Amino acid sequence: MSAILDFIGVGFIVALVKALVVFAALLLTTILVVWFERKVIADMQSRVGPSRWGPFGLLQTLADGIKLFFKEDFRPQGADKWAYALAPVLAMVPAILGFAVVPVGGVLGFGDTKVGLVGSDLNVGILYFLAMGSLNVYGIVLAGWASGSKYPLLGGIRSTAQLISYETSLGLSLVPIALVAGSLSTVQIVQAQAGTVGNVTFFDGIPILEQVSSLFKFIPNWFIWSQWPAFAIFFISGIAETNRAPFDLPEAESELVAGYHTEYSGIRFALFFLGEYVHVVLISAMAVTLFFGGWDGPIFPFLSWLWPLIWFTLKTIAFVYLFVWLRATMPRLRYDRLMWLGWKRLIPAALLWIMVTAVVNTAGIDRGVRLAVFGALFLLVLGFVIRGDPRQKTAVSPQRRVSSGTA
Amino acid sequence: MSIAESVIRTIEDKGAGAFVESYDPAEQNMIINMGPVHPSTHGVLRLVLELSGETVLDCRPVIGYLHTGIEKECEDQTWRGAVTAVTRMDYLAPFHNEQAYSLAVEKLLGLEVPPRGKYIRTLMSELGRLSSHLVWFGTSGLDMGAMSAMFYGFRERELFLDFYEMVTGLRMNHGFNIPGGVWQDLPEGWEEVCDSIVSIMPGRIDDYESLLTENPIWLERTKGVGIMSTEDAVRFGATGPIGRAAGLDWDLRRDMPYEVYGELSFDVPVASEGDVYARYQVRMAEMRESVKLVRQVMEKMPEGDYKNMDPKIMPPPRSEMNRSMEAVIHHFKLVTQGYTVPAGDAYAAVESPRGELGAYIVSDGGTAPYRCHVRDPSFINLQSLASMAKGGLVADLIAVIASVDPVMGGVDR
């Protein structure tokens, strides 16, 4: 036994177990996230939401999945056989693979063996995440093309443009993080956010601000404080990457019926569905990892290994909630406006912010505060630029002609 | 070759009814069928689109998928019975259908409606406008991706439908406005229910506005989209909110008052932009005006008969029939034969939620309409769709359809 163990190595077995655990956890998470979304959005729309299967309708997603699984495996006549079958897999697998670099906790010790709670601590973790995100495009494009139908084709064309454009700004928004953390490894990025902001001497000598800045000792040293513009760009691009409202153009129901997956049914559709929700969780988890300190949080003496996991989960749920909230609130963007936002606003903004970060990053200990100040200015400018679209300036209100009533 | 030409040619080639799209691969343009089953064509509207990328080069509405022959059906009904047929045309504004028809028949008969009947009609007509605009609000929100709008709109519509059920016994297709008045009096306790509706609505409309009116995405989707000029509005015969959003200051309630609108005071919202956003604003303002109108009607509601008691037209009350031979005879005649209407023709129009809804009635002196034609605003307004959609994107087309708010039951009749 131990000979075999020596041969294949403990590391391999640990990696295998981790992969299986992450995969199983993801599938379970997806079921819960779908239920969560349906419940939350139902609440926002004054409905009840799923309530039939299991307590609070928790098993509804499972029931839906089983139904999809047993449906006829239907393929339209004009479809390209192999590409049609490949597309759903390509849409789901990269989303799941992306989780390999998401650290959900610190290091666990089993005797001599130390196990990091991350699929794989790559030194190019962010690049790997971006690469997996890019692969996702193929699934959607292939689905649109291989269906041999017109609406999916339109959806495929839309998503090609959308995903490629927003891939750029997503990547650019992560450059400042790498600059600040000095690493591309997700684990090291989380470690760089440990602790609190610490002593700030920037405001020393200014009466009130000095008092306020002493509070920084209690604020966790997350990148969100200094990198909120990057976060804004990351999150907007992330929503676009996941094809979620208000950027759900590739599957815009009211325009393209169901977009790229119009012709898909049964388990193939379920894979697309799964892929989308895994992607939502992935983007949320990455936002937490890169900007909100990952598993960082107060650790209490009992079950000390569990707390990082809990903090990570709670933060991720908060972001999933944000996704749902946006879906309940926002109308859908139009195709050309989406391109306008991506290319003319987000990418220049991201480039500008990289420059600002690079310059300020060379400053000393108070860089957190400086970045925060710069960030506030930057957001103001960005907000002004976006709102300053000439098409929005003329607000009209209907004139009225009064009826000649007696009252 | 444009779609229009190709369609005309194929119809000529293959005979009427054989509508076949022609596709020329050399054109590089995509011809795509939007509808009759599509999430956002509001029923069974079919649009044949010629697309270059996502730009709509041509748009040809094809209608008739909901044709049920209601106008023809009226000819087999008595004058009273035809009400139950016309109410099914524009199924989101059943009161207005009945009202237009009843007004036309009353014109031919020279029949007066007692004040209370008129007020009840006006009350139901304004509530009907509100409930119809709520459907418009919900569906246009849904069409542009604001899914919650749909649920809010239908949530409030439920209040109205409950009230309709209380008053008429049915949630839709009421058959309530009949020639000579209304079918029955308002029930006990209608004031409380009606009052609760009109006191809820202003706050709810504020909620809708806070959701969409200043939402940047909503503005981008609607402003400058699907523009119709005032001249075009006149040329296409577009009426109602679409016409008023295009600067056509025309509202039958104010300009050709019927029922009791002359005694009520209200504003007519008019915008000049003629785009989807202007239509949104006009409809929102109209909803507020309707709430005001309902309040006025409630205050002024007179006592008295709710229908003309002319025994030749209206069946006598049940109590009369126990002691009056004439009442029994009248009842027998009206039930077995119906009443006759003097030969001639008449046109009466009301302002439905979608525009001028007119009924043109021809009588040959018999007990059934010789012809009952309805000028349905959905049908007339729909022909402006192509001119508004051309040159825009597919997403704009969706916004335009939602803003025209066609009801296919009214289009196909």
Interface residues (C-beta under 8 A of the other chain):
Chain A: I41 M44 Q45 S46 R47 K150 Y151 L154 I157 R158 A245 P246 D248 L249 A252 E253 S254 E255 L256 V257 R327 A328 T329 M330 P331 R332 L333 R334 Y335 D336 R337 I386 R387 D389 R391 Q392 V396 S397 P398 Q399 R400 R401 V402 S403 S404 G405 T406 A407
Chain B: M30 I32 H38 P39 S40 L51 G53 E54 G141 L142 D143 M144 G145 A146 M147 S148 F151 Y152 R155 L211 L212 N215 P216 I217 W218 L219 E220 R221 K223 G224 R244 A245 D249 R253 R254 Y261 G262 E263 L264 S265 F266 D267 V268 P269 V270 A271 S272 E273 Y277 A278 Q281 V282 A285 Q296 K300 L393 V394 A395 D396 I398
